Amino acid sequence: MLSSTPRTFIGSTTFTVTGMTCAHCRRAVTEEIAAVDGVESVAVDLTTGTVTVTAQRPVDRADISAAVDEAGYALVP
């Protein structure tokens, strides 16, 4: 992560995730990120490899990264 990027976010933030190719990928990433405290919604776009996360209160980007890793994928820094 870039040093100028805030550690936490509120509202909608889009992340790029490597390796997602199918509905199973979408489901795995969505379930893991949705379980992060404060996450309101998750939208995965397989075509672009992006995941848009909406948070109702501050969410640590490291928690999103850990959730993506748990699903078996990786965030692009």
N, CA, C and O atoms as a Tripos MOL2 file, in Angstrom:
@<TRIPOS>MOLECULE
protein
  308   307    77     0     0
PROTEIN
NO_CHARGES

@<TRIPOS>ATOM
      1 N           0.8530   -1.1790    0.0000 N.3       1 MET1
      2 CA          0.0000    0.0000    0.0000 C.3       1 MET1
      3 C           0.8920    1.2330    0.0000 C.2       1 MET1
      4 O           1.9370    1.2580    0.6510 O.2       1 MET1
      5 N           0.4800    2.2300   -0.7180 N.am      2 LEU2
      6 CA          1.2420    3.4610   -0.7740 C.3       2 LEU2
      7 C           1.1870    4.1920    0.5530 C.2       2 LEU2
      8 O           0.1660    4.1670    1.2420 O.2       2 LEU2
      9 N           2.2880    4.8450    0.9130 N.am      3 SER3
     10 CA          2.3380    5.5270    2.2010 C.3       3 SER3
     11 C           1.3560    6.6850    2.2930 C.2       3 SER3
     12 O           0.9610    7.0730    3.3930 O.2       3 SER3
     13 N           0.9550    7.2420    1.1520 N.am      4 SER4
     14 CA          0.0080    8.3560    1.1660 C.3       4 SER4
     15 C          -1.4510    7.8870    1.2380 C.2       4 SER4
     16 O          -2.3630    8.7060    1.3570 O.2       4 SER4
     17 N          -1.6680    6.5730    1.1660 N.am      5 THR5
     18 CA         -3.0220    6.0180    1.2390 C.3       5 THR5
     19 C          -3.4340    5.8950    2.6970 C.2       5 THR5
     20 O          -2.7110    5.2930    3.4910 O.2       5 THR5
     21 N          -4.5890    6.4580    3.0670 N.am      6 PRO6
     22 CA         -5.0390    6.3220    4.4540 C.3       6 PRO6
     23 C          -5.1970    4.8480    4.8390 C.2       6 PRO6
     24 O          -5.5730    4.0180    4.0120 O.2       6 PRO6
     25 N          -4.9060    4.5390    6.0940 N.am      7 ARG7
     26 CA         -4.9800    3.1640    6.5780 C.3       7 ARG7
     27 C          -6.4230    2.6790    6.6670 C.2       7 ARG7
     28 O          -6.6930    1.5000    6.4350 O.2       7 ARG7
     29 N          -7.3400    3.5620    6.9950 N.am      8 THR8
     30 CA         -8.7480    3.1820    7.1150 C.3       8 THR8
     31 C          -9.5810    3.9590    6.0970 C.2       8 THR8
     32 O          -9.1290    4.9530    5.5290 O.2       8 THR8
     33 N         -10.8060    3.4830    5.8810 N.am      9 PHE9
     34 CA        -11.7200    4.1770    4.9750 C.3       9 PHE9
     35 C         -13.1450    4.0380    5.4730 C.2       9 PHE9
     36 O         -13.4780    3.1150    6.2150 O.2       9 PHE9
     37 N         -13.9790    4.9760    5.0480 N.am     10 ILE10
     38 CA        -15.4300    4.9610    5.2610 C.3      10 ILE10
     39 C         -16.0420    5.2810    3.9100 C.2      10 ILE10
     40 O         -15.4780    6.0520    3.1340 O.2      10 ILE10
     41 N         -17.1980    4.6880    3.6250 N.am     11 GLY11
     42 CA        -17.8270    4.8970    2.3280 C.3      11 GLY11
     43 C         -17.3630    3.8340    1.3640 C.2      11 GLY11
     44 O         -17.0040    2.7350    1.7870 O.2      11 GLY11
     45 N         -17.3600    4.1320    0.0690 N.am     12 SER12
     46 CA        -16.9950    3.1470   -0.9510 C.3      12 SER12
     47 C         -15.5350    3.3020   -1.3730 C.2      12 SER12
     48 O         -15.0620    4.4060   -1.6420 O.2      12 SER12
     49 N         -14.8400    2.1770   -1.4230 N.am     13 THR13
     50 CA        -13.4510    2.1280   -1.8810 C.3      13 THR13
     51 C         -13.3090    0.9150   -2.7850 C.2      13 THR13
     52 O         -13.8620   -0.1480   -2.5050 O.2      13 THR13
     53 N         -12.5570    1.0840   -3.8820 N.am     14 THR14
     54 CA        -12.3690   -0.0020   -4.8340 C.3      14 THR14
     55 C         -10.9480   -0.5400   -4.7380 C.2      14 THR14
     56 O          -9.9800    0.2200   -4.7130 O.2      14 THR14
     57 N         -10.8430   -1.8480   -4.6850 N.am     15 PHE15
     58 CA         -9.5710   -2.5560   -4.6100 C.3      15 PHE15
     59 C          -9.4230   -3.4210   -5.8580 C.2      15 PHE15
     60 O         -10.4190   -3.8610   -6.4310 O.2      15 PHE15
     61 N          -8.1910   -3.6650   -6.2790 N.am     16 THR16
     62 CA         -7.9220   -4.5870   -7.3690 C.3      16 THR16
     63 C          -7.4150   -5.8900   -6.7600 C.2      16 THR16
     64 O          -6.5090   -5.8870   -5.9260 O.2      16 THR16
     65 N          -8.0100   -7.0060   -7.1890 N.am     17 VAL17
     66 CA         -7.6840   -8.3310   -6.6520 C.3      17 VAL17
     67 C          -7.2130   -9.2130   -7.8040 C.2      17 VAL17
     68 O          -7.8390   -9.2420   -8.8630 O.2      17 VAL17
     69 N          -6.1160   -9.9290   -7.5990 N.am     18 THR18
     70 CA         -5.5870  -10.8080   -8.6420 C.3      18 THR18
     71 C          -6.1660  -12.2120   -8.5250 C.2      18 THR18
     72 O          -6.4180  -12.7040   -7.4250 O.2      18 THR18
     73 N          -6.3740  -12.8510   -9.6780 N.am     19 GLY19
     74 CA         -6.7270  -14.2610   -9.7160 C.3      19 GLY19
     75 C          -8.1970  -14.6150   -9.7560 C.2      19 GLY19
     76 O          -8.5330  -15.7950   -9.8600 O.2      19 GLY19
     77 N          -9.0870  -13.6390   -9.6770 N.am     20 MET20
     78 CA        -10.5160  -13.9550   -9.7030 C.3      20 MET20
     79 C         -10.9580  -14.2110  -11.1410 C.2      20 MET20
     80 O         -10.7200  -13.3850  -12.0230 O.2      20 MET20
     81 N         -11.6080  -15.3660  -11.3800 N.am     21 THR21
     82 CA        -12.0070  -15.7000  -12.7510 C.3      21 THR21
     83 C         -13.4260  -16.2350  -12.8900 C.2      21 THR21
     84 O         -13.9400  -16.3140  -14.0060 O.2      21 THR21
     85 N         -14.0770  -16.6090  -11.7770 N.am     22 CYS22
     86 CA        -15.3680  -17.2940  -11.9090 C.3      22 CYS22
     87 C         -16.3130  -16.9430  -10.7540 C.2      22 CYS22
     88 O         -15.9670  -16.1780   -9.8540 O.2      22 CYS22
     89 N         -17.4920  -17.5160  -10.8070 N.am     23 ALA23
     90 CA        -18.5020  -17.2690   -9.7710 C.3      23 ALA23
     91 C         -18.0180  -17.7380   -8.3990 C.2      23 ALA23
     92 O         -18.3170  -17.1040   -7.3870 O.2      23 ALA23
     93 N         -17.2710  -18.8420   -8.3610 N.am     24 HIS24
     94 CA        -16.7280  -19.3080   -7.0770 C.3      24 HIS24
     95 C         -15.7890  -18.2550   -6.4890 C.2      24 HIS24
     96 O         -15.8290  -17.9880   -5.2880 O.2      24 HIS24
     97 N         -14.9490  -17.6590   -7.3280 N.am     25 CYS25
     98 CA        -14.0330  -16.6120   -6.8800 C.3      25 CYS25
     99 C         -14.8260  -15.4380   -6.2870 C.2      25 CYS25
    100 O         -14.5190  -14.9480   -5.2000 O.2      25 CYS25
    101 N         -15.8410  -15.0070   -7.0200 N.am     26 ARG26
    102 CA        -16.6860  -13.8970   -6.5750 C.3      26 ARG26
    103 C         -17.3060  -14.2080   -5.2090 C.2      26 ARG26
    104 O         -17.2990  -13.3690   -4.3080 O.2      26 ARG26
    105 N         -17.8320  -15.4020   -5.0730 N.am     27 ARG27
    106 CA        -18.4940  -15.8100   -3.8260 C.3      27 ARG27
    107 C         -17.4980  -15.8450   -2.6620 C.2      27 ARG27
    108 O         -17.7880  -15.3360   -1.5790 O.2      27 ARG27
    109 N         -16.3250  -16.4460   -2.8870 N.am     28 ALA28
    110 CA        -15.3270  -16.5750   -1.8180 C.3      28 ALA28
    111 C         -14.8520  -15.2020   -1.3350 C.2      28 ALA28
    112 O         -14.7740  -14.9570   -0.1310 O.2      28 ALA28
    113 N         -14.5370  -14.3130   -2.2710 N.am     29 VAL29
    114 CA        -14.0620  -12.9850   -1.9080 C.3      29 VAL29
    115 C         -15.1760  -12.1920   -1.2190 C.2      29 VAL29
    116 O         -14.9350  -11.5240   -0.2130 O.2      29 VAL29
    117 N         -16.3740  -12.2650   -1.7530 N.am     30 THR30
    118 CA        -17.5080  -11.5460   -1.1610 C.3      30 THR30
    119 C         -17.7620  -12.0000    0.2730 C.2      30 THR30
    120 O         -17.9330  -11.1660    1.1630 O.2      30 THR30
    121 N         -17.7870  -13.2980    0.5030 N.am     31 GLU31
    122 CA        -18.0640  -13.8230    1.8490 C.3      31 GLU31
    123 C         -17.0020  -13.4030    2.8580 C.2      31 GLU31
    124 O         -17.3330  -13.0070    3.9750 O.2      31 GLU31
    125 N         -15.7410  -13.4830    2.4800 N.am     32 GLU32
    126 CA        -14.6660  -13.1240    3.4120 C.3      32 GLU32
    127 C         -14.6640  -11.6390    3.7330 C.2      32 GLU32
    128 O         -14.5210  -11.2540    4.8930 O.2      32 GLU32
    129 N         -14.8230  -10.7960    2.7060 N.am     33 ILE33
    130 CA        -14.8210   -9.3510    2.9610 C.3      33 ILE33
    131 C         -16.0670   -8.9380    3.7330 C.2      33 ILE33
    132 O         -15.9850   -8.0890    4.6200 O.2      33 ILE33
    133 N         -17.2180   -9.5200    3.4150 N.am     34 ALA34
    134 CA        -18.4650   -9.1770    4.1050 C.3      34 ALA34
    135 C         -18.3890   -9.4810    5.6000 C.2      34 ALA34
    136 O         -19.1080   -8.8740    6.3930 O.2      34 ALA34
    137 N         -17.5270  -10.4090    5.9840 N.am     35 ALA35
    138 CA        -17.3910  -10.7730    7.3940 C.3      35 ALA35
    139 C         -16.5430   -9.7710    8.1920 C.2      35 ALA35
    140 O         -16.4940   -9.8420    9.4200 O.2      35 ALA35
    141 N         -15.8820   -8.8450    7.5000 N.am     36 VAL36
    142 CA        -15.0670   -7.8380    8.1870 C.3      36 VAL36
    143 C         -15.9930   -6.8440    8.8860 C.2      36 VAL36
    144 O         -16.9350   -6.3310    8.2830 O.2      36 VAL36
    145 N         -15.7160   -6.5800   10.1560 N.am     37 ASP37
    146 CA        -16.5340   -5.6710   10.9470 C.3      37 ASP37
    147 C         -16.5760   -4.2880   10.3040 C.2      37 ASP37
    148 O         -15.5320   -3.7090   10.0040 O.2      37 ASP37
    149 N         -17.7740   -3.7610   10.0940 N.am     38 GLY38
    150 CA        -17.9590   -2.4410    9.5220 C.3      38 GLY38
    151 C         -18.2980   -2.4460    8.0420 C.2      38 GLY38
    152 O         -18.7600   -1.4350    7.5130 O.2      38 GLY38
    153 N         -18.0740   -3.5780    7.3580 N.am     39 VAL39
    154 CA        -18.3700   -3.6460    5.9320 C.3      39 VAL39
    155 C         -19.8720   -3.7670    5.7290 C.2      39 VAL39
    156 O         -20.5250   -4.6340    6.3100 O.2      39 VAL39
    157 N         -20.4070   -2.8880    4.8990 N.am     40 GLU40
    158 CA        -21.8390   -2.8500    4.6130 C.3      40 GLU40
    159 C         -22.1880   -3.6450    3.3550 C.2      40 GLU40
    160 O         -23.1900   -4.3590    3.3240 O.2      40 GLU40
    161 N         -21.3410   -3.5140    2.3020 N.am     41 SER41
    162 CA        -21.6030   -4.2430    1.0670 C.3      41 SER41
    163 C         -20.3060   -4.4890    0.3060 C.2      41 SER41
    164 O         -19.3040   -3.7990    0.4950 O.2      41 SER41
    165 N         -20.3620   -5.5050   -0.5680 N.am     42 VAL42
    166 CA        -19.2160   -5.8960   -1.3880 C.3      42 VAL42
    167 C         -19.7350   -6.1540   -2.7960 C.2      42 VAL42
    168 O         -20.7190   -6.8710   -2.9760 O.2      42 VAL42
    169 N         -19.0720   -5.5690   -3.7990 N.am     43 ALA43
    170 CA        -19.4300   -5.7950   -5.2000 C.3      43 ALA43
    171 C         -18.1760   -6.1970   -5.9610 C.2      43 ALA43
    172 O         -17.2180   -5.4290   -6.0440 O.2      43 ALA43
    173 N         -18.1880   -7.4080   -6.5190 N.am     44 VAL44
    174 CA        -17.0470   -7.9370   -7.2580 C.3      44 VAL44
    175 C         -17.3210   -7.8410   -8.7540 C.2      44 VAL44
    176 O         -18.3800   -8.2520   -9.2270 O.2      44 VAL44
    177 N         -16.3550   -7.2930   -9.4970 N.am     45 ASP45
    178 CA        -16.4280   -7.2270  -10.9520 C.3      45 ASP45
    179 C         -15.3180   -8.1150  -11.5030 C.2      45 ASP45
    180 O         -14.1490   -7.7280  -11.5060 O.2      45 ASP45
    181 N         -15.6890   -9.3040  -11.9670 N.am     46 LEU46
    182 CA        -14.6940  -10.2550  -12.4620 C.3      46 LEU46
    183 C         -13.9800   -9.7490  -13.7110 C.2      46 LEU46
    184 O         -12.7960  -10.0290  -13.8990 O.2      46 LEU46
    185 N         -14.6770   -9.0150  -14.5590 N.am     47 THR47
    186 CA        -14.0940   -8.5160  -15.8010 C.3      47 THR47
    187 C         -12.9010   -7.6050  -15.5390 C.2      47 THR47
    188 O         -11.8760   -7.7110  -16.2120 O.2      47 THR47
    189 N         -13.0310   -6.7170  -14.5680 N.am     48 THR48
    190 CA        -11.9630   -5.7640  -14.2700 C.3      48 THR48
    191 C         -11.0600   -6.2250  -13.1290 C.2      48 THR48
    192 O          -9.9860   -5.6620  -12.9190 O.2      48 THR48
    193 N         -11.4920   -7.2490  -12.3930 N.am     49 GLY49
    194 CA        -10.7130   -7.7120  -11.2470 C.3      49 GLY49
    195 C         -10.7880   -6.7670  -10.0660 C.2      49 GLY49
    196 O          -9.8840   -6.7160   -9.2330 O.2      49 GLY49
    197 N         -11.8870   -6.0140  -10.0050 N.am     50 THR50
    198 CA        -12.0260   -5.0560   -8.9040 C.3      50 THR50
    199 C         -13.1000   -5.4840   -7.9180 C.2      50 THR50
    200 O         -14.0360   -6.2130   -8.2480 O.2      50 THR50
    201 N         -12.9250   -4.9990   -6.6910 N.am     51 VAL51
    202 CA        -13.8870   -5.2420   -5.6220 C.3      51 VAL51
    203 C         -14.1800   -3.8990   -4.9750 C.2      51 VAL51
    204 O         -13.2720   -3.2280   -4.4830 O.2      51 VAL51
    205 N         -15.4450   -3.5080   -4.9760 N.am     52 THR52
    206 CA        -15.8370   -2.2600   -4.3370 C.3      52 THR52
    207 C         -16.4580   -2.6000   -2.9850 C.2      52 THR52
    208 O         -17.4200   -3.3620   -2.8910 O.2      52 THR52
    209 N         -15.8810   -2.0180   -1.9530 N.am     53 VAL53
    210 CA        -16.3110   -2.2750   -0.5800 C.3      53 VAL53
    211 C         -16.9020   -0.9930   -0.0190 C.2      53 VAL53
    212 O         -16.2950    0.0740   -0.1120 O.2      53 VAL53
    213 N         -18.0880   -1.1020    0.5640 N.am     54 THR54
    214 CA        -18.7210    0.0410    1.2050 C.3      54 THR54
    215 C         -18.7510   -0.2170    2.7030 C.2      54 THR54
    216 O         -19.1880   -1.2730    3.1620 O.2      54 THR54
    217 N         -18.2740    0.7770    3.4590 N.am     55 ALA55
    218 CA        -18.1850    0.6450    4.9140 C.3      55 ALA55
    219 C         -19.0180    1.7170    5.5920 C.2      55 ALA55
    220 O         -19.0400    2.8700    5.1610 O.2      55 ALA55
    221 N         -19.6970    1.3260    6.6500 N.am     56 GLN56
    222 CA        -20.5330    2.2680    7.3890 C.3      56 GLN56
    223 C         -19.7680    2.9560    8.5130 C.2      56 GLN56
    224 O         -20.2240    3.9630    9.0540 O.2      56 GLN56
    225 N         -18.6120    2.4150    8.8620 N.am     57 ARG57
    226 CA        -17.7280    3.0170    9.8640 C.3      57 ARG57
    227 C         -16.2920    2.6850    9.4480 C.2      57 ARG57
    228 O         -16.1070    1.8750    8.5390 O.2      57 ARG57
    229 N         -15.2840    3.2700   10.0650 N.am     58 PRO58
    230 CA        -13.9060    3.0430    9.6150 C.3      58 PRO58
    231 C         -13.5360    1.5590    9.5460 C.2      58 PRO58
    232 O         -13.7460    0.7990   10.4920 O.2      58 PRO58
    233 N         -12.9770    1.1730    8.3900 N.am     59 VAL59
    234 CA        -12.5030   -0.1940    8.1720 C.3      59 VAL59
    235 C         -11.0270   -0.1050    7.7980 C.2      59 VAL59
    236 O         -10.6370    0.7120    6.9640 O.2      59 VAL59
    237 N         -10.2220   -0.9400    8.4130 N.am     60 ASP60
    238 CA         -8.7890   -0.9590    8.1460 C.3      60 ASP60
    239 C          -8.5230   -1.7000    6.8360 C.2      60 ASP60
    240 O          -9.0160   -2.8100    6.6320 O.2      60 ASP60
    241 N          -7.7500   -1.0870    5.9620 N.am     61 ARG61
    242 CA         -7.4120   -1.7230    4.6880 C.3      61 ARG61
    243 C          -6.6940   -3.0530    4.8960 C.2      61 ARG61
    244 O          -6.8250   -3.9650    4.0800 O.2      61 ARG61
    245 N          -5.9340   -3.1660    5.9880 N.am     62 ALA62
    246 CA         -5.2320   -4.4220    6.2870 C.3      62 ALA62
    247 C          -6.2300   -5.5500    6.5430 C.2      62 ALA62
    248 O          -5.9500   -6.7030    6.2160 O.2      62 ALA62
    249 N          -7.3840   -5.2360    7.1210 N.am     63 ASP63
    250 CA         -8.4170   -6.2480    7.3490 C.3      63 ASP63
    251 C          -9.0120   -6.7260    6.0230 C.2      63 ASP63
    252 O          -9.3330   -7.9040    5.8730 O.2      63 ASP63
    253 N          -9.1570   -5.8180    5.0730 N.am     64 ILE64
    254 CA         -9.6500   -6.2010    3.7430 C.3      64 ILE64
    255 C          -8.6150   -7.0920    3.0600 C.2      64 ILE64
    256 O          -8.9590   -8.1130    2.4650 O.2      64 ILE64
    257 N          -7.3570   -6.7010    3.1470 N.am     65 SER65
    258 CA         -6.2790   -7.5000    2.5620 C.3      65 SER65
    259 C          -6.2420   -8.8960    3.1580 C.2      65 SER65
    260 O          -6.0840   -9.8770    2.4320 O.2      65 SER65
    261 N          -6.3860   -8.9950    4.4780 N.am     66 ALA66
    262 CA         -6.3800  -10.2930    5.1590 C.3      66 ALA66
    263 C          -7.5730  -11.1440    4.7210 C.2      66 ALA66
    264 O          -7.4390  -12.3570    4.5580 O.2      66 ALA66
    265 N          -8.7330  -10.5220    4.5310 N.am     67 ALA67
    266 CA         -9.9260  -11.2490    4.0880 C.3      67 ALA67
    267 C          -9.7440  -11.7890    2.6770 C.2      67 ALA67
    268 O         -10.1240  -12.9230    2.3870 O.2      67 ALA67
    269 N          -9.1640  -10.9800    1.8050 N.am     68 VAL68
    270 CA         -8.9100  -11.4070    0.4240 C.3      68 VAL68
    271 C          -7.9030  -12.5610    0.4370 C.2      68 VAL68
    272 O          -8.0650  -13.5390   -0.2930 O.2      68 VAL68
    273 N          -6.8720  -12.4430    1.2640 N.am     69 ASP69
    274 CA         -5.8750  -13.5060    1.3930 C.3      69 ASP69
    275 C          -6.5200  -14.8030    1.8960 C.2      69 ASP69
    276 O          -6.2050  -15.8880    1.4080 O.2      69 ASP69
    277 N          -7.4070  -14.6840    2.8570 N.am     70 GLU70
    278 CA         -8.1110  -15.8540    3.4090 C.3      70 GLU70
    279 C          -8.9400  -16.5480    2.3260 C.2      70 GLU70
    280 O          -9.0990  -17.7680    2.3360 O.2      70 GLU70
    281 N          -9.4620  -15.7550    1.3990 N.am     71 ALA71
    282 CA        -10.2550  -16.3200    0.2890 C.3      71 ALA71
    283 C          -9.3690  -16.9770   -0.7660 C.2      71 ALA71
    284 O          -9.8600  -17.6770   -1.6510 O.2      71 ALA71
    285 N          -8.0520  -16.7430   -0.6660 N.am     72 GLY72
    286 CA         -7.1310  -17.3700   -1.5960 C.3      72 GLY72
    287 C          -6.6540  -16.4710   -2.7270 C.2      72 GLY72
    288 O          -6.1490  -16.9590   -3.7380 O.2      72 GLY72
    289 N          -6.8100  -15.1670   -2.5640 N.am     73 TYR73
    290 CA         -6.4350  -14.1940   -3.5830 C.3      73 TYR73
    291 C          -5.5570  -13.1280   -2.9670 C.2      73 TYR73
    292 O          -5.2460  -13.1940   -1.7780 O.2      73 TYR73
    293 N          -5.1540  -12.1510   -3.7520 N.am     74 ALA74
    294 CA         -4.2830  -11.0870   -3.2300 C.3      74 ALA74
    295 C          -4.6930   -9.7300   -3.7790 C.2      74 ALA74
    296 O          -5.0970   -9.6060   -4.9360 O.2      74 ALA74
    297 N          -4.5830   -8.7090   -2.9240 N.am     75 LEU75
    298 CA         -4.8100   -7.3410   -3.3640 C.3      75 LEU75
    299 C          -3.5930   -6.8650   -4.1430 C.2      75 LEU75
    300 O          -2.4610   -7.2230   -3.8190 O.2      75 LEU75
    301 N          -3.8280   -6.0650   -5.1580 N.am     76 VAL76
    302 CA         -2.7420   -5.4070   -5.8770 C.3      76 VAL76
    303 C          -2.4010   -4.1640   -5.0730 C.2      76 VAL76
    304 O          -3.2810   -3.3580   -4.7730 O.2      76 VAL76
    305 N          -1.1150   -4.0000   -4.7180 N.am     77 PRO77
    306 CA         -0.7460   -2.8150   -3.8930 C.3      77 PRO77
    307 C          -0.9710   -1.5080   -4.6180 C.2      77 PRO77
    308 O          -0.7110   -0.4410   -4.0620 O.2      77 PRO77
@<TRIPOS>BOND
     1     1     2 1
     2     2     3 1
     3     3     4 2
     4     3     5 am
     5     5     6 1
     6     6     7 1
     7     7     8 2
     8     7     9 am
     9     9    10 1
    10    10    11 1
    11    11    12 2
    12    11    13 am
    13    13    14 1
    14    14    15 1
    15    15    16 2
    16    15    17 am
    17    17    18 1
    18    18    19 1
    19    19    20 2
    20    19    21 am
    21    21    22 1
    22    22    23 1
    23    23    24 2
    24    23    25 am
    25    25    26 1
    26    26    27 1
    27    27    28 2
    28    27    29 am
    29    29    30 1
    30    30    31 1
    31    31    32 2
    32    31    33 am
    33    33    34 1
    34    34    35 1
    35    35    36 2
    36    35    37 am
    37    37    38 1
    38    38    39 1
    39    39    40 2
    40    39    41 am
    41    41    42 1
    42    42    43 1
    43    43    44 2
    44    43    45 am
    45    45    46 1
    46    46    47 1
    47    47    48 2
    48    47    49 am
    49    49    50 1
    50    50    51 1
    51    51    52 2
    52    51    53 am
    53    53    54 1
    54    54    55 1
    55    55    56 2
    56    55    57 am
    57    57    58 1
    58    58    59 1
    59    59    60 2
    60    59    61 am
    61    61    62 1
    62    62    63 1
    63    63    64 2
    64    63    65 am
    65    65    66 1
    66    66    67 1
    67    67    68 2
    68    67    69 am
    69    69    70 1
    70    70    71 1
    71    71    72 2
    72    71    73 am
    73    73    74 1
    74    74    75 1
    75    75    76 2
    76    75    77 am
    77    77    78 1
    78    78    79 1
    79    79    80 2
    80    79    81 am
    81    81    82 1
    82    82    83 1
    83    83    84 2
    84    83    85 am
    85    85    86 1
    86    86    87 1
    87    87    88 2
    88    87    89 am
    89    89    90 1
    90    90    91 1
    91    91    92 2
    92    91    93 am
    93    93    94 1
    94    94    95 1
    95    95    96 2
    96    95    97 am
    97    97    98 1
    98    98    99 1
    99    99   100 2
   100    99   101 am
   101   101   102 1
   102   102   103 1
   103   103   104 2
   104   103   105 am
   105   105   106 1
   106   106   107 1
   107   107   108 2
   108   107   109 am
   109   109   110 1
   110   110   111 1
   111   111   112 2
   112   111   113 am
   113   113   114 1
   114   114   115 1
   115   115   116 2
   116   115   117 am
   117   117   118 1
   118   118   119 1
   119   119   120 2
   120   119   121 am
   121   121   122 1
   122   122   123 1
   123   123   124 2
   124   123   125 am
   125   125   126 1
   126   126   127 1
   127   127   128 2
   128   127   129 am
   129   129   130 1
   130   130   131 1
   131   131   132 2
   132   131   133 am
   133   133   134 1
   134   134   135 1
   135   135   136 2
   136   135   137 am
   137   137   138 1
   138   138   139 1
   139   139   140 2
   140   139   141 am
   141   141   142 1
   142   142   143 1
   143   143   144 2
   144   143   145 am
   145   145   146 1
   146   146   147 1
   147   147   148 2
   148   147   149 am
   149   149   150 1
   150   150   151 1
   151   151   152 2
   152   151   153 am
   153   153   154 1
   154   154   155 1
   155   155   156 2
   156   155   157 am
   157   157   158 1
   158   158   159 1
   159   159   160 2
   160   159   161 am
   161   161   162 1
   162   162   163 1
   163   163   164 2
   164   163   165 am
   165   165   166 1
   166   166   167 1
   167   167   168 2
   168   167   169 am
   169   169   170 1
   170   170   171 1
   171   171   172 2
   172   171   173 am
   173   173   174 1
   174   174   175 1
   175   175   176 2
   176   175   177 am
   177   177   178 1
   178   178   179 1
   179   179   180 2
   180   179   181 am
   181   181   182 1
   182   182   183 1
   183   183   184 2
   184   183   185 am
   185   185   186 1
   186   186   187 1
   187   187   188 2
   188   187   189 am
   189   189   190 1
   190   190   191 1
   191   191   192 2
   192   191   193 am
   193   193   194 1
   194   194   195 1
   195   195   196 2
   196   195   197 am
   197   197   198 1
   198   198   199 1
   199   199   200 2
   200   199   201 am
   201   201   202 1
   202   202   203 1
   203   203   204 2
   204   203   205 am
   205   205   206 1
   206   206   207 1
   207   207   208 2
   208   207   209 am
   209   209   210 1
   210   210   211 1
   211   211   212 2
   212   211   213 am
   213   213   214 1
   214   214   215 1
   215   215   216 2
   216   215   217 am
   217   217   218 1
   218   218   219 1
   219   219   220 2
   220   219   221 am
   221   221   222 1
   222   222   223 1
   223   223   224 2
   224   223   225 am
   225   225   226 1
   226   226   227 1
   227   227   228 2
   228   227   229 am
   229   229   230 1
   230   230   231 1
   231   231   232 2
   232   231   233 am
   233   233   234 1
   234   234   235 1
   235   235   236 2
   236   235   237 am
   237   237   238 1
   238   238   239 1
   239   239   240 2
   240   239   241 am
   241   241   242 1
   242   242   243 1
   243   243   244 2
   244   243   245 am
   245   245   246 1
   246   246   247 1
   247   247   248 2
   248   247   249 am
   249   249   250 1
   250   250   251 1
   251   251   252 2
   252   251   253 am
   253   253   254 1
   254   254   255 1
   255   255   256 2
   256   255   257 am
   257   257   258 1
   258   258   259 1
   259   259   260 2
   260   259   261 am
   261   261   262 1
   262   262   263 1
   263   263   264 2
   264   263   265 am
   265   265   266 1
   266   266   267 1
   267   267   268 2
   268   267   269 am
   269   269   270 1
   270   270   271 1
   271   271   272 2
   272   271   273 am
   273   273   274 1
   274   274   275 1
   275   275   276 2
   276   275   277 am
   277   277   278 1
   278   278   279 1
   279   279   280 2
   280   279   281 am
   281   281   282 1
   282   282   283 1
   283   283   284 2
   284   283   285 am
   285   285   286 1
   286   286   287 1
   287   287   288 2
   288   287   289 am
   289   289   290 1
   290   290   291 1
   291   291   292 2
   292   291   293 am
   293   293   294 1
   294   294   295 1
   295   295   296 2
   296   295   297 am
   297   297   298 1
   298   298   299 1
   299   299   300 2
   300   299   301 am
   301   301   302 1
   302   302   303 1
   303   303   304 2
   304   303   305 am
   305   305   306 1
   306   306   307 1
   307   307   308 2
@<TRIPOS>SUBSTRUCTURE
     1 MET1         2 RESIDUE 1 A MET
     2 LEU2         6 RESIDUE 1 A LEU
     3 SER3        10 RESIDUE 1 A SER
     4 SER4        14 RESIDUE 1 A SER
     5 THR5        18 RESIDUE 1 A THR
     6 PRO6        22 RESIDUE 1 A PRO
     7 ARG7        26 RESIDUE 1 A ARG
     8 THR8        30 RESIDUE 1 A THR
     9 PHE9        34 RESIDUE 1 A PHE
    10 ILE10       38 RESIDUE 1 A ILE
    11 GLY11       42 RESIDUE 1 A GLY
    12 SER12       46 RESIDUE 1 A SER
    13 THR13       50 RESIDUE 1 A THR
    14 THR14       54 RESIDUE 1 A THR
    15 PHE15       58 RESIDUE 1 A PHE
    16 THR16       62 RESIDUE 1 A THR
    17 VAL17       66 RESIDUE 1 A VAL
    18 THR18       70 RESIDUE 1 A THR
    19 GLY19       74 RESIDUE 1 A GLY
    20 MET20       78 RESIDUE 1 A MET
    21 THR21       82 RESIDUE 1 A THR
    22 CYS22       86 RESIDUE 1 A CYS
    23 ALA23       90 RESIDUE 1 A ALA
    24 HIS24       94 RESIDUE 1 A HIS
    25 CYS25       98 RESIDUE 1 A CYS
    26 ARG26      102 RESIDUE 1 A ARG
    27 ARG27      106 RESIDUE 1 A ARG
    28 ALA28      110 RESIDUE 1 A ALA
    29 VAL29      114 RESIDUE 1 A VAL
    30 THR30      118 RESIDUE 1 A THR
    31 GLU31      122 RESIDUE 1 A GLU
    32 GLU32      126 RESIDUE 1 A GLU
    33 ILE33      130 RESIDUE 1 A ILE
    34 ALA34      134 RESIDUE 1 A ALA
    35 ALA35      138 RESIDUE 1 A ALA
    36 VAL36      142 RESIDUE 1 A VAL
    37 ASP37      146 RESIDUE 1 A ASP
    38 GLY38      150 RESIDUE 1 A GLY
    39 VAL39      154 RESIDUE 1 A VAL
    40 GLU40      158 RESIDUE 1 A GLU
    41 SER41      162 RESIDUE 1 A SER
    42 VAL42      166 RESIDUE 1 A VAL
    43 ALA43      170 RESIDUE 1 A ALA
    44 VAL44      174 RESIDUE 1 A VAL
    45 ASP45      178 RESIDUE 1 A ASP
    46 LEU46      182 RESIDUE 1 A LEU
    47 THR47      186 RESIDUE 1 A THR
    48 THR48      190 RESIDUE 1 A THR
    49 GLY49      194 RESIDUE 1 A GLY
    50 THR50      198 RESIDUE 1 A THR
    51 VAL51      202 RESIDUE 1 A VAL
    52 THR52      206 RESIDUE 1 A THR
    53 VAL53      210 RESIDUE 1 A VAL
    54 THR54      214 RESIDUE 1 A THR
    55 ALA55      218 RESIDUE 1 A ALA
    56 GLN56      222 RESIDUE 1 A GLN
    57 ARG57      226 RESIDUE 1 A ARG
    58 PRO58      230 RESIDUE 1 A PRO
    59 VAL59      234 RESIDUE 1 A VAL
    60 ASP60      238 RESIDUE 1 A ASP
    61 ARG61      242 RESIDUE 1 A ARG
    62 ALA62      246 RESIDUE 1 A ALA
    63 ASP63      250 RESIDUE 1 A ASP
    64 ILE64      254 RESIDUE 1 A ILE
    65 SER65      258 RESIDUE 1 A SER
    66 ALA66      262 RESIDUE 1 A ALA
    67 ALA67      266 RESIDUE 1 A ALA
    68 VAL68      270 RESIDUE 1 A VAL
    69 ASP69      274 RESIDUE 1 A ASP
    70 GLU70      278 RESIDUE 1 A GLU
    71 ALA71      282 RESIDUE 1 A ALA
    72 GLY72      286 RESIDUE 1 A GLY
    73 TYR73      290 RESIDUE 1 A TYR
    74 ALA74      294 RESIDUE 1 A ALA
    75 LEU75      298 RESIDUE 1 A LEU
    76 VAL76      302 RESIDUE 1 A VAL
    77 PRO77      306 RESIDUE 1 A PRO
